[in-house]
Amino acid sequence: MGGAGYFVKGLKLLWQPGIRAFVVIPLLINILLFAVLTTVLVNQFDALFTWLAAQLPGWLQWLLWLLWVIVAAVWLLIYGYTFAIISNLIAAPFYGLLAEKVELHLRCQVQSEAMTLSSLMALTARTLVREVQKLLYFLPRLLLVVLVSLILYFIPGIGLLVPGLYFLWGAWSLALQNTDFAADNNKLSFADLRRRCARRRGLSLSFGAVAVLASSIPLFNLLAVPAAVAGATALWVERLAADSGQGD
């Protein structure tokens, strides 16, 4: 099964008995996040093109249509990546719990004890520490991607590669972000997870690419993020959990 297949599998898993209930809170968080981010995106996009229209001379106004298509595509990718990352940060404890339920379902196991307030608080604390670890990995590399893209942007012809660079980075980071919930539940370090994903780079990138694209579709992204968590958990169970090889 490829990356797209695991995402589709994740979407189907959300409706399984015993899993549906753990999608409710992330879904409510995503609805609020959707309202805020979409409003910001639309307002900023409108302001940008109002400014561009004022800068272009009359005989170049036709370029606005071309610019609109290009900028809209890039902004949607950035919007999708931002939506997924912020959703994962805010709802991390609930996604960790969702990943646990999905893994139990896939392994045909039953949870031995009910979730208590103390165990939920412990899960929340552990997950938040893990999110900080991931931020320390993601942020410096994201800044490097931004720096490289700014340099490439001013090189004729090469600047066209900038959207692809952002897309690849988004695919890789979302693959790590979503598979890490299951890895963390199984006490695998984030460094070890990165090595396992690197050994299956093609599969990881294809899954992450679908997650980025799905998160870029307004309204569908409300379910796309929990679906990515569920799909990444299936990927973990079937392809990554037993992979303990050495090296990158």
Secondary structure as GFF3:
##gff-version 3
##sequence-region A 1 248
A	DSSP	alpha_helix	3	13	.	.	.	ID=ss1
A	DSSP	three_ten_helix	20	23	.	.	.	ID=ss2
A	DSSP	alpha_helix	24	55	.	.	.	ID=ss3
A	DSSP	three_ten_helix	58	60	.	.	.	ID=ss4
A	DSSP	alpha_helix	63	90	.	.	.	ID=ss5
A	DSSP	alpha_helix	92	106	.	.	.	ID=ss6
A	DSSP	alpha_helix	117	153	.	.	.	ID=ss7
A	DSSP	three_ten_helix	158	161	.	.	.	ID=ss8
A	DSSP	alpha_helix	162	185	.	.	.	ID=ss9
A	DSSP	alpha_helix	190	199	.	.	.	ID=ss10
A	DSSP	alpha_helix	201	215	.	.	.	ID=ss11
A	DSSP	alpha_helix	221	235	.	.	.	ID=ss12
A	DSSP	pi_helix	236	240	.	.	.	ID=ss13
###
